[in-house]
Amino acid sequence: MIIQPSDLPVSKLQAYLQSAVAPRPIAFVSSIDLQGNVNLSPFSFFNLFSMNPPILIFSPSRRVRDNTTKHTLQNVLEVPEVTINIVSYAMVEQTSLASCEYPKGVNEFSMAGFTAKYSQKIKPPYVAESPVSFECKVNQVLPLGEKGGAGNLVICEVLLMHIQDSVLDENRMIDPYKLDVVARMGQNYYNRAQGESIFTVPKPNEKIGVGFIAIPEAVKNSTVLTGNDLGRLGNIETLPTEVELKDMRNNAEWQQTSAKGMEALHHLAKRYLFEGKISEAWKVLLA
């Protein structure tokens, strides 16, 4: 399928975009107007964009059906302050309830059953039930268009963070398993970062990997090793030496496996990769 955005109604284009660009973290935003009315609403067009200064950006889009703007956008143009609250699995249904289009002046904290806590540096309160909350000043609101569906980038600078002790590990860092965060996908689908959906990938920030060009063609064309396996092989800094390969050839397990053929060796290398023994996997493949 090939789609040219201009060929589709915005509502259908929206469905494709939101389903493909996923999962998206959720900014549960508290704002306030000049009369002191508090609004609480979730936005999945959201992410972290800078460390110094610490900048979060979310985007309340103009409604596709009638091109109206959301109360959050109206509020930040009046009072340029927000709290951005992270949504955990335990609060996702209440968060969804807060997304109902209540009339202006209705407090979604009350309607969705959340506890409003006074912020220290800004006027809008933060959500007590949220595992992490950010008190922010709004540095800029950048409109991306004037038609229905157009976004409005709300550029927020973090002034203060509130982190519940219950989501911290022994080093006082955020534990993703304890955070139990959720993210938005397309249609009515959500994603939960928990269990097997959380995994690690070694970062090549400090070391320069040998890359795919160092992997033999027979290994690249393996029916056993996946693209992820090959990526992990390419992330090693140096290849095994001839002395190390000689030692592997004298290894009883390698000898027994080698006698069964190349595919068996690839299965053995895959097992080593799964165990995080990248160098051993390379030795198996090159010996």
The 8 nearest C-alpha neighbors of each residue, nearest first, counted from 0:
[[1, 2, 3, 15, 4, 6, 19, 7],
 [0, 2, 3, 4, 6, 15, 7, 5],
 [3, 1, 4, 0, 6, 7, 5, 12],
 [2, 4, 6, 5, 1, 7, 12, 0],
 [5, 3, 6, 7, 2, 12, 9, 8],
 [4, 6, 3, 7, 8, 9, 2, 12],
 [7, 5, 4, 3, 8, 2, 12, 9],
 [8, 6, 5, 4, 12, 9, 11, 3],
 [7, 9, 10, 11, 12, 6, 5, 4],
 [8, 10, 12, 11, 13, 7, 63, 148],
 [9, 11, 13, 8, 12, 14, 63, 64],
 [12, 10, 14, 13, 9, 8, 7, 15],
 [13, 11, 9, 15, 14, 10, 7, 16],
 [12, 14, 10, 16, 11, 15, 9, 17],
 [15, 13, 11, 12, 17, 16, 18, 10],
 [14, 16, 18, 12, 13, 17, 19, 11],
 [17, 15, 13, 19, 18, 14, 20, 12],
 [16, 18, 185, 20, 14, 19, 15, 13],
 [185, 17, 19, 15, 16, 184, 20, 14],
 [20, 18, 16, 17, 21, 15, 185, 184],
 [21, 19, 17, 18, 16, 22, 23, 184],
 [22, 20, 23, 184, 19, 18, 17, 183],
 [21, 23, 184, 183, 182, 190, 20, 24],
 [22, 24, 183, 21, 182, 43, 184, 25],
 [25, 23, 182, 43, 45, 183, 22, 26],
 [24, 26, 43, 42, 182, 27, 45, 41],
 [27, 25, 42, 41, 83, 28, 84, 45],
 [26, 28, 41, 84, 83, 40, 25, 85],
 [29, 27, 83, 40, 39, 82, 26, 41],
 [28, 30, 39, 82, 81, 38, 123, 125],
 [31, 29, 81, 123, 38, 37, 71, 74],
 [30, 32, 37, 36, 74, 123, 35, 38],
 [33, 31, 74, 35, 34, 36, 78, 77],
 [32, 34, 35, 77, 78, 31, 36, 74],
 [35, 33, 32, 36, 31, 37, 104, 77],
 [34, 36, 32, 33, 31, 37, 122, 123],
 [37, 35, 31, 32, 104, 34, 38, 106],
 [36, 38, 31, 106, 30, 35, 32, 123],
 [39, 37, 30, 29, 106, 107, 31, 71],
 [40, 38, 29, 107, 28, 108, 30, 97],
 [39, 41, 28, 98, 27, 97, 38, 29],
 [42, 40, 27, 26, 28, 98, 25, 43],
 [43, 41, 26, 25, 44, 27, 45, 59],
 [42, 44, 25, 45, 23, 24, 183, 26],
 [45, 43, 58, 57, 42, 23, 46, 25],
 [46, 44, 57, 43, 56, 26, 24, 25],
 [45, 47, 56, 55, 48, 57, 24, 44],
 [48, 46, 55, 49, 54, 56, 45, 53],
 [47, 49, 54, 55, 46, 56, 50, 53],
 [50, 48, 54, 53, 51, 52, 47, 55],
 [51, 49, 53, 52, 54, 48, 47, 55],
 [52, 50, 53, 49, 54, 156, 48, 157],
 [51, 53, 50, 54, 49, 156, 157, 48],
 [54, 52, 50, 51, 49, 157, 156, 55],
 [55, 53, 156, 49, 155, 48, 52, 47],
 [54, 56, 47, 155, 48, 46, 154, 156],
 [57, 55, 154, 153, 45, 46, 155, 152],
 [58, 56, 45, 44, 153, 152, 46, 59],
 [57, 59, 152, 151, 44, 150, 153, 60],
 [60, 58, 151, 150, 72, 42, 61, 69],
 [61, 59, 150, 149, 148, 151, 58, 62],
 [60, 62, 68, 148, 147, 66, 149, 67],
 [63, 61, 66, 147, 67, 148, 64, 65],
 [62, 64, 147, 148, 66, 65, 61, 10],
 [65, 63, 62, 66, 147, 10, 67, 148],
 [64, 66, 67, 63, 62, 147, 61, 68],
 [67, 65, 147, 62, 61, 63, 146, 64],
 [68, 66, 62, 65, 61, 69, 147, 63],
 [69, 67, 61, 62, 66, 70, 72, 60],
 [70, 68, 71, 72, 73, 59, 67, 61],
 [69, 71, 73, 72, 74, 68, 103, 38],
 [72, 70, 74, 69, 73, 30, 75, 38],
 [73, 71, 74, 75, 70, 69, 59, 76],
 [72, 74, 70, 76, 71, 75, 69, 77],
 [73, 75, 32, 71, 77, 76, 72, 31],
 [76, 74, 79, 78, 77, 72, 73, 80],
 [75, 77, 74, 73, 78, 79, 72, 140],
 [76, 78, 74, 75, 32, 33, 79, 73],
 [77, 79, 75, 80, 76, 74, 32, 33],
 [80, 78, 75, 137, 76, 136, 77, 81],
 [79, 81, 136, 137, 78, 135, 75, 121],
 [82, 80, 30, 135, 29, 123, 83, 134],
 [81, 83, 134, 29, 133, 125, 28, 135],
 [84, 82, 28, 133, 27, 26, 132, 81],
 [83, 85, 132, 27, 129, 26, 131, 28],
 [84, 86, 131, 129, 26, 132, 27, 130],
 [85, 87, 180, 129, 181, 91, 25, 84],
 [88, 86, 180, 179, 89, 181, 90, 91],
 [87, 89, 91, 90, 181, 180, 179, 86],
 [88, 90, 87, 91, 92, 179, 86, 93],
 [91, 89, 93, 88, 87, 92, 94, 86],
 [90, 92, 94, 88, 93, 89, 95, 87],
 [93, 91, 95, 94, 90, 96, 89, 88],
 [92, 94, 96, 111, 95, 90, 91, 97],
 [95, 93, 91, 97, 92, 96, 90, 98],
 [94, 96, 92, 98, 93, 97, 91, 99],
 [95, 97, 93, 94, 98, 111, 99, 92],
 [96, 98, 94, 95, 111, 99, 107, 40],
 [99, 97, 95, 96, 40, 41, 100, 94],
 [100, 98, 97, 101, 96, 95, 40, 107],
 [101, 99, 98, 102, 97, 103, 69, 70],
 [100, 102, 99, 105, 103, 107, 104, 98],
 [103, 101, 105, 104, 100, 70, 106, 99],
 [104, 102, 105, 101, 70, 38, 36, 106],
 [103, 105, 36, 102, 106, 37, 38, 101],
 [106, 104, 103, 102, 107, 101, 38, 36],
 [107, 105, 108, 109, 38, 37, 104, 110],
 [106, 108, 110, 109, 39, 97, 111, 38],
 [109, 107, 113, 106, 111, 110, 112, 39],
 [108, 110, 112, 107, 111, 106, 113, 114],
 [109, 111, 107, 108, 112, 106, 97, 96],
 [112, 110, 93, 97, 109, 108, 107, 96],
 [113, 111, 109, 110, 108, 114, 93, 107],
 [114, 112, 108, 111, 109, 115, 126, 128],
 [113, 115, 127, 126, 116, 108, 112, 128],
 [116, 114, 126, 124, 125, 127, 113, 108],
 [117, 115, 124, 125, 127, 126, 118, 114],
 [118, 116, 124, 119, 125, 115, 123, 122],
 [117, 119, 124, 121, 120, 125, 116, 122],
 [118, 120, 121, 117, 134, 159, 122, 124],
 [119, 121, 118, 134, 122, 158, 159, 135],
 [120, 122, 118, 123, 119, 80, 134, 135],
 [121, 123, 124, 118, 80, 120, 31, 117],
 [124, 122, 30, 31, 81, 29, 121, 82],
 [125, 123, 117, 118, 116, 115, 122, 29],
 [124, 126, 116, 82, 115, 118, 127, 132],
 [127, 125, 115, 128, 129, 114, 116, 84],
 [126, 128, 114, 129, 116, 115, 125, 113],
 [129, 127, 126, 130, 114, 113, 90, 86],
 [128, 130, 126, 131, 127, 85, 84, 86],
 [131, 129, 163, 162, 85, 128, 178, 166],
 [132, 130, 162, 85, 129, 161, 84, 163],
 [133, 131, 84, 161, 83, 160, 85, 129],
 [134, 132, 160, 83, 82, 159, 135, 157],
 [133, 135, 82, 159, 158, 157, 160, 81],
 [136, 134, 157, 156, 158, 81, 155, 82],
 [135, 137, 80, 156, 155, 79, 138, 81],
 [138, 136, 155, 79, 80, 139, 154, 156],
 [137, 139, 154, 155, 136, 156, 140, 79],
 [140, 138, 154, 137, 153, 141, 155, 152],
 [139, 141, 153, 152, 154, 151, 142, 138],
 [140, 142, 152, 151, 139, 143, 153, 154],
 [143, 141, 151, 144, 152, 150, 140, 149],
 [144, 142, 150, 151, 149, 141, 145, 152],
 [145, 143, 149, 142, 146, 150, 151, 148],
 [144, 146, 149, 147, 143, 142, 61, 66],
 [147, 145, 149, 144, 66, 148, 61, 63],
 [146, 148, 66, 63, 61, 62, 149, 65],
 [147, 149, 63, 61, 62, 60, 146, 150],
 [150, 148, 144, 60, 61, 147, 146, 143],
 [151, 149, 60, 143, 58, 59, 61, 142],
 [150, 152, 142, 58, 141, 143, 59, 60],
 [151, 153, 58, 141, 140, 57, 154, 142],
 [152, 154, 140, 57, 56, 58, 139, 151],
 [155, 153, 56, 139, 138, 137, 152, 140],
 [154, 156, 137, 55, 54, 136, 135, 138],
 [157, 155, 54, 135, 136, 53, 158, 137],
 [156, 158, 135, 53, 159, 134, 133, 54],
 [159, 157, 135, 134, 156, 136, 160, 120],
 [158, 160, 134, 157, 133, 161, 135, 120],
 [161, 159, 133, 132, 134, 162, 158, 131],
 [160, 162, 132, 131, 133, 163, 159, 130],
 [163, 161, 131, 130, 164, 160, 132, 166],
 [162, 164, 130, 165, 166, 131, 161, 167],
 [163, 165, 167, 166, 162, 171, 130, 168],
 [164, 166, 163, 167, 177, 130, 178, 168],
 [167, 165, 177, 178, 164, 173, 174, 163],
 [168, 166, 173, 171, 172, 164, 174, 165],
 [167, 169, 171, 170, 174, 172, 173, 166],
 [168, 170, 171, 167, 172, 174, 173, 166],
 [171, 169, 168, 172, 167, 173, 174, 166],
 [172, 170, 167, 168, 169, 173, 164, 174],
 [173, 171, 167, 170, 168, 174, 169, 166],
 [172, 174, 167, 166, 168, 175, 171, 178],
 [173, 175, 177, 167, 168, 176, 166, 178],
 [176, 174, 178, 177, 173, 179, 192, 180],
 [177, 175, 179, 174, 178, 193, 194, 192],
 [176, 178, 166, 174, 179, 175, 165, 167],
 [177, 179, 175, 166, 180, 176, 174, 87],
 [180, 178, 177, 87, 176, 192, 193, 88],
 [179, 181, 87, 178, 192, 88, 86, 191],
 [182, 180, 191, 190, 87, 88, 192, 86],
 [181, 183, 24, 190, 23, 22, 189, 25],
 [184, 182, 189, 23, 22, 43, 190, 24],
 [183, 185, 22, 21, 189, 188, 18, 17],
 [18, 184, 186, 17, 188, 187, 14, 183],
 [185, 187, 188, 184, 14, 18, 17, 189],
 [188, 186, 185, 189, 184, 183, 18, 95],
 [189, 187, 184, 186, 185, 183, 190, 18],
 [190, 188, 183, 184, 182, 187, 191, 181],
 [189, 191, 182, 181, 183, 22, 192, 184],
 [190, 192, 181, 193, 180, 182, 189, 88],
 [193, 191, 180, 196, 179, 197, 181, 190],
 [192, 194, 196, 191, 176, 179, 197, 195],
 [195, 193, 196, 197, 192, 176, 198, 191],
 [194, 196, 197, 193, 198, 192, 176, 191],
 [195, 197, 194, 193, 192, 198, 191, 190],
 [198, 196, 195, 193, 194, 192, 199, 175],
 [199, 197, 196, 195, 200, 194, 193, 192],
 [198, 200, 201, 197, 202, 196, 195, 275],
 [199, 201, 202, 198, 231, 203, 227, 230],
 [202, 200, 203, 199, 231, 234, 204, 275],
 [201, 203, 204, 200, 205, 234, 206, 199],
 [204, 202, 206, 205, 207, 201, 234, 208],
 [205, 203, 202, 206, 207, 201, 208, 234],
 [206, 204, 203, 207, 202, 208, 236, 201],
 [207, 205, 203, 204, 236, 208, 235, 234],
 [206, 208, 236, 203, 209, 205, 234, 204],
 [207, 209, 234, 236, 235, 210, 233, 206],
 [208, 210, 233, 236, 213, 235, 234, 237],
 [209, 211, 233, 208, 212, 213, 234, 214],
 [210, 212, 233, 214, 213, 209, 230, 229],
 [213, 211, 210, 214, 209, 215, 233, 216],
 [214, 212, 211, 210, 209, 215, 233, 238],
 [213, 215, 211, 212, 216, 218, 219, 233],
 [216, 214, 218, 217, 219, 213, 212, 211],
 [215, 217, 219, 218, 220, 214, 221, 212],
 [218, 216, 220, 215, 219, 221, 214, 261],
 [217, 219, 221, 216, 220, 215, 214, 224],
 [220, 218, 216, 221, 217, 215, 214, 229],
 [221, 219, 217, 218, 216, 222, 224, 215],
 [222, 220, 218, 223, 219, 224, 217, 265],
 [221, 223, 224, 220, 225, 262, 265, 218],
 [224, 222, 221, 265, 266, 225, 262, 269],
 [223, 225, 221, 228, 222, 269, 265, 229],
 [226, 224, 228, 227, 229, 223, 222, 221],
 [225, 227, 229, 228, 230, 224, 219, 231],
 [226, 228, 230, 225, 229, 231, 224, 232],
 [229, 227, 225, 231, 226, 230, 224, 232],
 [228, 230, 232, 226, 231, 227, 233, 225],
 [231, 229, 227, 233, 232, 228, 226, 234],
 [230, 232, 234, 228, 229, 233, 227, 235],
 [233, 231, 229, 230, 234, 235, 228, 277],
 [234, 232, 210, 230, 211, 209, 231, 235],
 [233, 235, 208, 231, 232, 210, 209, 230],
 [236, 234, 208, 233, 237, 232, 209, 277],
 [235, 237, 208, 209, 207, 206, 234, 238],
 [238, 236, 235, 209, 239, 208, 278, 240],
 [237, 239, 240, 236, 235, 281, 278, 209],
 [240, 238, 243, 282, 244, 237, 241, 278],
 [239, 241, 243, 242, 244, 238, 245, 237],
 [242, 240, 244, 243, 245, 239, 246, 286],
 [241, 243, 245, 240, 244, 246, 239, 247],
 [244, 242, 246, 240, 241, 245, 239, 247],
 [245, 243, 241, 247, 286, 246, 242, 282],
 [246, 244, 242, 248, 247, 243, 241, 249],
 [245, 247, 243, 249, 244, 248, 242, 250],
 [246, 248, 250, 244, 249, 245, 243, 282],
 [249, 247, 245, 250, 246, 286, 244, 253],
 [248, 250, 246, 247, 251, 245, 254, 253],
 [251, 249, 247, 253, 248, 252, 254, 246],
 [250, 252, 254, 253, 255, 249, 248, 247],
 [253, 251, 255, 254, 250, 256, 257, 249],
 [252, 254, 256, 250, 251, 255, 257, 248],
 [255, 253, 251, 257, 252, 256, 250, 258],
 [254, 256, 252, 258, 253, 257, 251, 259],
 [257, 255, 253, 258, 259, 254, 263, 264],
 [256, 258, 254, 259, 260, 255, 253, 264],
 [257, 259, 256, 255, 260, 254, 253, 263],
 [260, 258, 257, 256, 263, 255, 261, 262],
 [261, 259, 257, 258, 263, 262, 264, 256],
 [260, 262, 264, 263, 265, 257, 259, 256],
 [261, 263, 265, 264, 260, 266, 223, 221],
 [262, 264, 266, 265, 261, 260, 256, 259],
 [265, 263, 267, 261, 262, 266, 256, 257],
 [264, 266, 268, 262, 263, 267, 269, 223],
 [267, 265, 269, 263, 264, 268, 270, 262],
 [266, 268, 264, 270, 265, 269, 263, 271],
 [269, 267, 280, 265, 271, 270, 266, 283],
 [268, 270, 266, 272, 267, 271, 265, 273],
 [271, 269, 273, 267, 268, 272, 266, 274],
 [270, 272, 274, 276, 268, 273, 280, 269],
 [271, 273, 275, 269, 274, 277, 270, 276],
 [272, 274, 270, 271, 275, 269, 276, 228],
 [275, 273, 271, 272, 276, 270, 277, 269],
 [274, 276, 272, 273, 277, 271, 270, 278],
 [277, 275, 271, 279, 272, 274, 278, 280],
 [276, 278, 280, 272, 279, 275, 281, 232],
 [277, 279, 281, 280, 276, 282, 239, 235],
 [280, 278, 282, 281, 276, 277, 283, 271],
 [281, 279, 268, 277, 283, 278, 271, 282],
 [280, 282, 284, 278, 279, 283, 285, 277],
 [283, 281, 279, 285, 280, 284, 286, 244],
 [284, 282, 280, 281, 286, 285, 268, 279],
 [283, 285, 281, 282, 286, 280, 264, 268],
 [286, 284, 282, 283, 281, 244, 239, 215],
 [285, 244, 282, 283, 284, 248, 247, 245]]
